[in-house]
């Protein structure tokens, strides 16, 4: 398993993983390919990819230091996300994670990686 820089050849995999895990994201809508490619054109340099047996199994990146993270469902709960967060934080130590309160898996992951709860956003 290795963590590498994101290249244009990885963009389809990122979209697939993100849409497969959309419930955990702030915006849980399916992202259309044209919107995704426009976003990635501007932000792909802020992303890393996790590869296993020449297959993209996860991604981590940031937008304005807010972390975006996803792992293929069949690779979840194997420590891959933790490995990606730890590697990512070496490169982007100022990054932070905004997590939905009902996303317990992500909350636990980031706490295991040394993150602390700082704010609650209350909406009506």
C-alpha positions in Angstrom: 0.0 0.0 0.0 1.3 3.4 -0.8 0.1 7.0 -0.6 0.9 9.1 -3.7 0.2 12.5 -5.2 -3.1 12.8 -7.0 -3.0 12.8 -10.8 -5.7 13.4 -13.4 -5.9 9.6 -13.9 -7.2 9.3 -10.3 -10.1 11.7 -10.6 -12.7 9.1 -11.7 -11.8 6.9 -8.7 -12.1 9.9 -6.3 -15.6 10.6 -7.6 -16.7 7.0 -7.4 -15.4 6.7 -3.8 -16.9 10.1 -2.8 -20.3 9.3 -4.2 -20.3 5.7 -2.7 -19.7 7.3 0.7 -21.8 10.5 0.2 -23.9 10.0 3.4 -20.8 11.0 5.4 -20.2 14.3 3.6 -21.8 17.7 4.5 -23.3 17.7 1.0 -24.7 14.2 0.5 -25.9 14.7 -3.0 -24.4 12.7 -5.9 -21.7 14.8 -7.5 -22.0 14.9 -11.3 -18.8 14.2 -13.2 -18.7 17.7 -14.8 -18.9 19.4 -11.3 -16.3 17.0 -9.9 -13.8 17.6 -12.8 -14.2 21.3 -12.5 -13.5 21.1 -8.8 -10.5 18.7 -9.3 -9.0 20.9 -12.0 -8.6 23.7 -9.3 -7.8 21.5 -6.3 -6.1 18.2 -7.3 -2.7 19.4 -6.0 -4.2 19.3 -2.5 -5.0 15.6 -2.7 -3.2 12.3 -2.0 -4.3 8.9 -3.1 -4.0 5.5 -1.4 -3.1 2.7 -3.8 -3.2 -1.0 -3.1 -2.4 -3.6 -5.8 -2.5 -0.8 -8.4 -6.1 0.1 -7.3 -7.2 3.4 -5.8 -8.7 2.5 -2.5 -8.9 5.9 -0.9 -8.3 9.6 -1.1 -7.6 12.5 1.2 -7.4 16.2 0.3 -8.4 19.6 1.5 -10.3 22.7 0.4 -9.1 25.8 2.4 -7.6 23.4 4.9 -10.9 21.5 5.5 -10.1 17.8 5.0 -12.0 15.6 2.5 -11.5 11.9 3.0 -12.9 8.7 1.5 -12.1 5.0 1.4 -13.8 2.3 -0.7 -16.4 0.5 1.4 -14.7 -2.8 1.1 -11.4 -1.3 2.6 -13.0 0.5 5.5 -12.2 -0.4 9.1 -8.7 -1.6 8.2 -6.7 1.4 9.3 -6.3 2.8 5.9 -8.1 6.1 6.6 -5.9 6.5 9.7 -2.8 5.9 7.6 -4.0 8.5 5.1 -4.8 11.1 7.8 -1.4 10.7 9.5 0.5 11.0 6.2 -1.6 13.9 5.0 -1.0 15.8 8.3 2.7 15.7 7.7 2.2 17.6 4.5 -0.7 19.8 5.7 -0.3 20.3 9.4 -2.8 23.2 9.5 -5.6 21.1 8.1 -8.8 20.4 10.2 -11.8 18.2 9.8 -15.5 19.3 9.8 -17.5 16.2 10.7 -21.3 15.7 10.9 -22.2 14.8 14.5 -23.9 11.6 13.3 -20.8 10.4 11.5 -19.4 8.5 14.4 -16.9 6.5 12.4 -15.2 9.8 11.2 -15.4 11.3 14.7 -13.6 8.3 16.2 -11.1 8.2 13.3 -10.0 11.8 13.7 -9.9 11.6 17.5 -7.6 8.5 17.1 -5.4 10.7 14.9 -5.1 13.3 17.7 -7.8 15.8 16.7 -9.9 17.4 19.4 -13.5 18.7 19.2 -13.4 22.5 19.1 -16.8 23.8 17.8 -20.4 22.8 17.4 -22.4 24.3 14.6 -26.0 24.7 15.5 -28.5 25.2 12.7 -32.2 25.6 12.7 
